[in-house]
Amino acid sequence: MPNFETVQVTTDLLICGGGMAAAGAAVEAAYWAKKNGLKVTLVDKAAFDRSGAVAMGLSAINEYIGYAAGDNSLEDYVKYVRQDLMGIARDDLVYNIARHVDGSVHLFEKWGLPIWTDENGKFVREGRWQIMINGESYKVIVAEAAKNAMKDAGCDIIERVFIVGPIMDGERVAGAYGFSTRENKFYVFNAKATIAVMGGAVHVFRPRSVGEGLGRSWYPPFNSGSTTYFTLQAGAEMTCQEIRFIPVRFKDAYGPVGAWFLLFKSRATSATGGEYMAERKAELNNWAPYGLVKPIPANLRNYLGMLDVDAGLGPLYMETAEAIQKLADAFKDDPKAFKKKMKTLENEAWEDFLDMTCSQALLWASSNIYPEQSRSEIAACEPYFIGSHSGGSGAWVSGPEDVSTPYKWGYGNMTTTKGLFTAGDGSGASSHKFSSGSHAEGRFAGKEAVRFILDNNTLPALGDVEALKAKALAPLARFEEFSALSTDPLLNPNYIRPMQFMFRLQKIMDEYAGGVVSAFKTSDKLLERGLELLAMLQDDSGKLAANGVYELERCWENVHRMWQAEAHVRTILFREETRWPGYYFRADKPKMDEANWKCFVNCTFKDGKWEMKKVPVVPMDV
Ligand code: FAD
């Protein structure tokens, strides 16, 4: 095995990850660090400018309250999120993000993000909460501001270092360990507080895409469950691990539908032209009270479409041509204005994809789709873990100090592990924060982490660094030891390569935990069998082998995914009801049970054991 240099970095605050939440945390923490003579270090496995879910750009900012202008109230946002999550949400966290989110958006604009404005200079709304942007360079702009703030405060950004896991000093987090994805270097970070913001997880379930298209999924493939792994291994309590997100998107290239539904007011229909949202309305009574309040929760909207597919009415379609025509019809008496309007709408339709999912534009072009002439297929994607979007999975974090909430134990956004904070996709039960809310929550976590450091200004001990190094690099050593024993290093009885390991994980999840192949349905018996198979996979994770640092990263990504998978399966099994049909359906418990299960399900992994528990939902009085 090549000799790996050990690089030790000592800092006050460590930020693991470089996405929207990390950028927010960096901006805020750098400011407070400078004032207090502290040092912040941010570590990203990729290049900060283009990393995370916003890497390719976005066409809308999905959370903007417009509080000062009186567009919306914070209370309405809290109610909206609670309703969309079928009653299971932490109002205190949602409220806290909502009251800070406009500040982040105004900073984005100041930093140079082009936000669409109308003739009165007001932001153009896509829907009630969303605003339109020219967002191809969104992440670059936000990262640049964070870099400037960090530079100004004498802080460091380290790119292309993959964080494997936490280092603990008893009950307190002492930092993290990882390795360079480019050089033979093992990294150990020692910090007084750590913010784990490494996004959610994709490729835990088998994607619809196969062969050369394998990496294509709705959720960009950069995030592999590292936040969940990190917080679980640090002994932190997790919540809502059952709330996966399944978006319905344009089929195969996963293009966004938000602009079509909200801006263009398009309808979704079955192959025979029926509008499932209208024709299957009666089904919503079964999911009262949530099914009867508008906006109808995302999972229920999915579910009505899935019922059509189950009934043989698929494929489903977005009626793009009809929507464009309707909008242009307002100008039909003036041929010149009509032509101009049609051109504008066509441009907007294509730009929506070019801003954030170029591959959808390519797919349309290569399959002769003209959105103004024909409808276009949509489908439910495979499940993802993205607590900042319409899922809810993440760590159980402390609520803000000044808000009346039963969920409070000190510093805002600190997990139940001392000194460990999280935000964005990392913090659970507070969905619908999206890019802007993740940034705002990151800022809040950054400030609170600095406050923690000022109150706990000691450096925790690192313990046995050599043992961590051996653990992190073990797949390299295994490959070196055994690869010559077979003629093809891909096949070897002594090890498993990361790609094959991932396929095995995805097959288990797809077939037993309600993925695409099982039409998102599962049951107690399937889940129990899935857990048996996951236990064997867990055993075999000790046999992962890597031919170089590139594969070493792939090995650890898959270990992280496997832990996310287990937390998910255990939580679905524990919750004996179906609450989010359209995300998953427990066929053995097909109904929602408000009396027994209107609660959070939290889990921890401590001393080699999983513990599951119910936690009451205490709504804020709004
Ligand atoms: P991310 O921004 O994804 O950042 C995660 C970071 O962690 C990355 O820098 C990554 O490189 C790093 N990382 C991961 N693992 C490791 C590791 N092991 N070691 C070190 N670093 C690591 N929001 C909107 O407002 N509008 C939209 O239109 C919109 N559309 C979306 C479309 C898609 C397809 C997706 C996936 C999300 C969309 N969102 C949208 C939501 C938004 O992107 C997320 O809410 C936001 O990016 C979450 O921020 P985060 O910091 O938690 O994660």
Residues whose N, C-alpha, C, O or C-beta is under 5 A from the ligand:
A	BS01	FAD	C16 G17 G18 G19 M20 A21 A22 V43 D44 K45 A46 S51 G52 A53 V54 L58 S59 A60 I61 N62 E63 V161 F162 I163 V197 M198 G199 W218 Y219 P220 F222 N223 S226 S388 H389 A423 G424 D425 G426 F434 S435 S436 S438
